[in-house]
Amino acid sequence: ILVTFGDETACDSFVVAVEDQLEQQLRVLPTADVARPAVQNNGAVFICATEDEAIEVTNKWAPEHLELLVEENEARMVGKLDHFGGLFIGTLCAEVLGDYAAGPNHTLPTGGTARSTGGLSVLTFLRVRTWMDSGARTGDTMVKDVVSLAELEGLCGHAASARLRLDPPVCPATKSASATPVKLKRCTATDAKPRRCAVSDQALAGARAILKEVDTEGEKALLRIAQKFGDIKPGEPFVIERDAMEAAFNSLEETTKQVLTRAAERVRKFAEAQKSSLKAVAVDIEVGEAGHDVSPVEKAGCYAPGGRYPLPSTVLMTAVPAKVAGCKDVWVATPHPSPLMLGAAFIAGADHVLAVGGAQAIAALAYGAGPVPAVDVIVGPGNQYVTAAKQLVSGLVKIDMLAGPSELLVLADPKQNPSLVAADLLAQAEHDVQAAPILVTFGDKADCETFVAAVEDQLEQQLCALPTEDVARVAVRDNGQVFFCATEDEAVQVTDLFAPEHLEVLVKEGSDRVANKLQHYGGLFVGELCAEVLGDYAAGPNHTLPTGGTARSVGGLSVFTFLRVRTWMQSRPEMRAGDGHMVSDAAALADLEGLKAHAASARLRLPQSNGHAFSPEARA
C-alpha cells in the first residue's frame, strides 16, 4: 500500500515512476511468482490532497509496518500517526532492517489490530501480578468502605469477611449447624490441578448466533435482542450519557457517594502508579535510533454484570484504569443499570453507558451498532455467554481474559483463626455455585485435622446465618476442597499447581518467606489484615483476575490492558548505512531465507548500491 499526498500532477508522476520501478524489479526478482500476484491483487495507492488526509487514511489502515518517507515536517507527521505495529522513519530505516537486524521485534499486529495491541516483545513473556501485604494499621476507613460496597452489591459474605478486619473485629453471624453440616473434600498433593474453564459448546453456539445478527443488522438487531432478553423496554434509551450518569450519582445517599468516590480514587492511584512504571525507551542503532513508545487505545468497552448482583465495583475496576491509560472514549455496558451503577460509571469517568448486557452487548462493542462505535478493547467479567462472545471476537478486538468462576485458595497453617478462614472462603463461595473455595494447610497431621474440623464447624455456622446461603452452600459442598500437606514446600507446590485467581497466605511465622516461594496466582494477599475482599473493592489493585490456572501465563486487568507498546526506528541525517554491519547483515539474512526482495531493499541503503536494488548483472 502506498499513500502519497500533495499536488495531484506531481503525485501522479511519482506513482507512475514507482509503478515503472515495480515492473522493472519484478522482472529480475527470483520471488516474482509470489510478489507479482500480491502487487496485482492487493496493491493499492491512495492519492491524498493534504498531509492530514494522508494521515487519516494511514491511521484507518493501522498497518503492521509503516514507513514514513517525507522531505519536510517529519516530526509533525510522526506526532499525528496513531495506529501502527512498527514505524520506520527516514530513507535509511527500511522496514527490512526491522525484520532482521535492528533490534525491535518483527512479529507485529496485522489486520488493523495495531489499534489495540503492540507487537511481540519481552513484555509478552512477563506477567504483572498484584499483591497486598499486611503492615501497620492506619485506620479503618478502607475496611468500612469495603463493608459498605459489599452490602450495596448484596454480597453479605464479603461484608462479613471485611468486618473481621475492623478494630476491634466484628465476628460473623452464626446459627446452629444444620442436620447435614458442610464438609470440604479431603485431598492430597496428587489431587491438585487447576480447573480449566473452557467455554461450553452451547454458550459458543448461542453467542455466535447473536454476534452474527448484530454484525449483519447493527442497531436493529441489537435492540431486538436486548428487548427479547429484558435489557430494555421498547422506546427506552439504550445509550446513557454523562449528564444522566451525573444525575444518578447526585441522587444517591451522601455516604454512598463518598464511598464510591474514595474507592475510585484508590483504584485511580494504583493505576497511575502502574502506568508510571512503563516508560518509553530509545537505543542507538547504526543508522539512527530505535525504541518503543507507550500509547493508549482509543476506544474501550467495559462490561459490568447486572444480573443477580449488579457490581458497581466492577464499573470502577474497569473504567477507571481505562481513563488513567488515556482512552478517549470509554463505554460501560451493563443491563438495566440502576442509579448505583450509573453513579459508579460517572465517578469512574465513563463517557457513555450502553444499557444492554449479554453477548449482544459484546457484539455491539465489537462491531459497532448505531451510536455505539466499534471499540478497540473489551474487558470485564460476565456470564458464560458474555465470555463466549469475548472469545469469538478476540481476533477482531483485544480482550482482557476469559474469566471463569471465582476462586480463592487460602494457604494457612493450623495456628490460624478458623472463623476468619471460613469467612474468607464463604466470601468467594457466595459469588456462584461454581465458585471454588480451597484450603491448603500443612504441618502436624493431628493439628491440621483439628484446624480443618474447626474451619468446617465455622463454615456451617456462618452458612446458616448467611443471606446468600443458597449459593454459597452449593459452592462449598460441590467445589470446596482441603489439602493436607506435610511440609511448607509441599503446600507451596500444591498452591502453584492451582495457580489460583485469589491467594491468601495466613502463616503465623515466615509469611513473607512463604509468599516469596509462590509463583502462580492472580492476586496475592499476605497476612490477616489483607483480606481478599479488600482487593475486591477498595484497596487499589484490580479485582478482575485470571481464573482456571491461566495465572501461569497472564496477569489481571490493569492500566496495561489499555496501553500499546509500539516500536519505531528513525534514521539521523549524519548517519550512513555503511557504518557498521546492520544493513549488510539484514541483506545477508534475507538472502539466507531466500527473500530476495528483502535483501534488495536492504542493499539500496548501502552506499555502493548507487540507487539500484539489483546488481547490473541481474538488471541486464
Secondary structure as the mmCIF struct_conf table of DSSP 4:
data_model
#
loop_
_struct_conf.conf_type_id
_struct_conf.id
_struct_conf.beg_label_comp_id
_struct_conf.beg_label_asym_id
_struct_conf.beg_label_seq_id
_struct_conf.end_label_comp_id
_struct_conf.end_label_asym_id
_struct_conf.end_label_seq_id
STRN STRN1 LEU A 2 PHE A 5
BEND BEND1 GLY A 6 GLY A 6
HELX_RH_AL_P HELX_RH_AL_P1 GLU A 8 VAL A 28
TURN_TY1_P TURN_TY1_P1 PRO A 30 THR A 31
HELX_RH_AL_P HELX_RH_AL_P2 ALA A 32 ASN A 42
STRN STRN2 VAL A 45 CYS A 48
BEND BEND2 ALA A 49 THR A 50
HELX_RH_AL_P HELX_RH_AL_P3 GLU A 51 TRP A 61
BEND BEND3 GLU A 64 GLU A 64
STRN STRN3 HIS A 65 LEU A 68
BEND BEND4 GLU A 71 GLU A 72
HELX_RH_AL_P HELX_RH_AL_P4 GLU A 74 LYS A 80
BEND BEND5 GLY A 85 GLY A 85
STRN STRN4 GLY A 86 ILE A 89
BEND BEND6 GLY A 90 GLY A 90
TURN_TY1_P TURN_TY1_P2 THR A 91 LEU A 92
HELX_RH_AL_P HELX_RH_AL_P5 GLU A 95 TYR A 100
TURN_TY1_P TURN_TY1_P3 ALA A 101 ALA A 101
BEND BEND7 ALA A 102 PRO A 104
BEND BEND8 HIS A 106 HIS A 106
TURN_TY1_P TURN_TY1_P4 GLY A 111 GLY A 112
HELX_RH_3T_P HELX_RH_3T_P1 THR A 113 ARG A 115
TURN_TY1_P TURN_TY1_P5 SER A 116 SER A 116
BEND BEND9 LEU A 120 LEU A 120
HELX_RH_3T_P HELX_RH_3T_P2 VAL A 122 PHE A 125
STRN STRN5 THR A 130 ASP A 133
BEND BEND10 ASP A 140 ASP A 140
HELX_RH_AL_P HELX_RH_AL_P6 THR A 141 LEU A 152
TURN_TY1_P TURN_TY1_P6 GLU A 153 GLY A 154
HELX_RH_AL_P HELX_RH_AL_P7 CYS A 156 ARG A 163
TURN_TY1_P TURN_TY1_P7 LEU A 164 ARG A 165
BEND BEND11 LEU A 166 PRO A 168
HELX_LH_PP_P HELX_LH_PP_P1 CYS A 171 ALA A 173
BEND BEND12 ALA A 179 THR A 180
HELX_LH_PP_P HELX_LH_PP_P2 LEU A 184 LEU A 184
STRN STRN6 LYS A 185 CYS A 187
HELX_RH_3T_P HELX_RH_3T_P3 ALA A 189 ASP A 191
HELX_LH_PP_P HELX_LH_PP_P3 PRO A 194 ARG A 196
HELX_LH_PP_P HELX_LH_PP_P4 ALA A 198 SER A 200
HELX_RH_AL_P HELX_RH_AL_P8 ASP A 201 GLU A 217
TURN_TY1_P TURN_TY1_P8 GLY A 218 GLY A 218
HELX_RH_AL_P HELX_RH_AL_P9 GLU A 219 LYS A 228
TURN_TY1_P TURN_TY1_P9 PHE A 229 GLY A 230
BEND BEND13 ASP A 231 ILE A 232
TURN_TY1_P TURN_TY1_P10 PRO A 234 GLY A 235
BEND BEND14 PHE A 238 PHE A 238
STRN STRN7 VAL A 239 GLU A 241
HELX_RH_AL_P HELX_RH_AL_P10 ARG A 242 SER A 251
BEND BEND15 LEU A 252 LEU A 252
HELX_RH_AL_P HELX_RH_AL_P11 GLU A 254 SER A 276
TURN_TY1_P TURN_TY1_P11 SER A 277 SER A 277
BEND BEND16 LEU A 278 LEU A 278
STRN STRN8 VAL A 281 ILE A 285
TURN_TY1_P TURN_TY1_P12 GLU A 286 VAL A 287
STRN STRN9 GLY A 288 PRO A 296
BEND BEND17 GLU A 298 GLU A 298
STRN STRN10 LYS A 299 TYR A 303
BEND BEND18 GLY A 307 TYR A 309
HELX_RH_AL_P HELX_RH_AL_P12 PRO A 312 ALA A 325
TURN_TY1_P TURN_TY1_P13 GLY A 326 GLY A 326
BEND BEND19 LYS A 328 LYS A 328
STRN STRN11 ASP A 329 ALA A 333
BEND BEND20 PRO A 335 HIS A 336
HELX_RH_AL_P HELX_RH_AL_P13 PRO A 339 ALA A 348
TURN_TY1_P TURN_TY1_P14 GLY A 349 GLY A 349
BEND BEND21 ASP A 351 ASP A 351
STRN STRN12 HIS A 352 LEU A 354
HELX_RH_AL_P HELX_RH_AL_P14 GLY A 358 TYR A 367
STRN STRN13 ALA A 369 ALA A 369
TURN_TY1_P TURN_TY1_P15 GLY A 370 PRO A 371
STRN STRN14 VAL A 372 VAL A 372
HELX_LH_PP_P HELX_LH_PP_P5 PRO A 373 VAL A 375
BEND BEND22 ASP A 376 ASP A 376
STRN STRN15 VAL A 377 VAL A 379
HELX_RH_AL_P HELX_RH_AL_P15 GLN A 384 VAL A 393
TURN_TY1_P TURN_TY1_P16 SER A 394 LEU A 396
BEND BEND23 VAL A 397 VAL A 397
STRN STRN16 LYS A 398 ILE A 399
BEND BEND24 ASP A 400 ASP A 400
BEND BEND25 PRO A 405 PRO A 405
STRN STRN17 GLU A 407 ALA A 412
TURN_TY1_P TURN_TY1_P17 PRO A 414 LYS A 415
BEND BEND26 GLN A 416 GLN A 416
HELX_RH_AL_P HELX_RH_AL_P16 PRO A 418 ALA A 429
TURN_TY1_P TURN_TY1_P18 GLU A 430 HIS A 431
TURN_TY1_P TURN_TY1_P19 VAL A 433 GLN A 434
STRN STRN18 ALA A 436 PHE A 442
BEND BEND27 GLY A 443 GLY A 443
HELX_RH_AL_P HELX_RH_AL_P17 LYS A 445 ALA A 465
TURN_TY1_P TURN_TY1_P20 PRO A 467 THR A 468
HELX_RH_AL_P HELX_RH_AL_P18 GLU A 469 ASN A 479
STRN STRN19 GLN A 481 CYS A 485
BEND BEND28 ALA A 486 THR A 487
HELX_RH_AL_P HELX_RH_AL_P19 GLU A 488 PHE A 498
BEND BEND29 GLU A 501 GLU A 501
STRN STRN20 HIS A 502 LEU A 506
BEND BEND30 LYS A 508 GLU A 509
HELX_RH_AL_P HELX_RH_AL_P20 SER A 511 LYS A 517
BEND BEND31 GLY A 522 GLY A 522
STRN STRN21 GLY A 523 VAL A 526
BEND BEND32 GLY A 527 GLY A 527
TURN_TY1_P TURN_TY1_P21 GLU A 528 LEU A 529
HELX_RH_AL_P HELX_RH_AL_P21 GLU A 532 TYR A 537
TURN_TY1_P TURN_TY1_P22 ALA A 538 ALA A 538
BEND BEND33 ALA A 539 PRO A 541
BEND BEND34 HIS A 543 HIS A 543
TURN_TY1_P TURN_TY1_P23 GLY A 548 GLY A 549
HELX_RH_3T_P HELX_RH_3T_P4 THR A 550 ARG A 552
TURN_TY1_P TURN_TY1_P24 SER A 553 SER A 553
BEND BEND35 LEU A 557 LEU A 557
HELX_RH_3T_P HELX_RH_3T_P5 VAL A 559 PHE A 562
STRN STRN22 LEU A 563 SER A 571
TURN_TY1_P TURN_TY1_P25 PRO A 573 GLU A 574
TURN_TY1_P TURN_TY1_P26 ALA A 577 GLY A 578
BEND BEND36 ASP A 579 HIS A 581
HELX_RH_AL_P HELX_RH_AL_P22 MET A 582 LEU A 592
TURN_TY1_P TURN_TY1_P27 GLU A 593 GLY A 594
HELX_RH_AL_P HELX_RH_AL_P23 LYS A 596 ARG A 603
TURN_TY1_P TURN_TY1_P28 LEU A 604 ARG A 605
BEND BEND37 LEU A 606 LEU A 606
HELX_RH_3T_P HELX_RH_3T_P6 PRO A 607 SER A 609
TURN_TY1_P TURN_TY1_P29 ASN A 610 GLY A 611
BEND BEND38 ALA A 613 PHE A 614
HELX_RH_AL_P HELX_RH_AL_P24 PRO A 616 ARG A 619
#
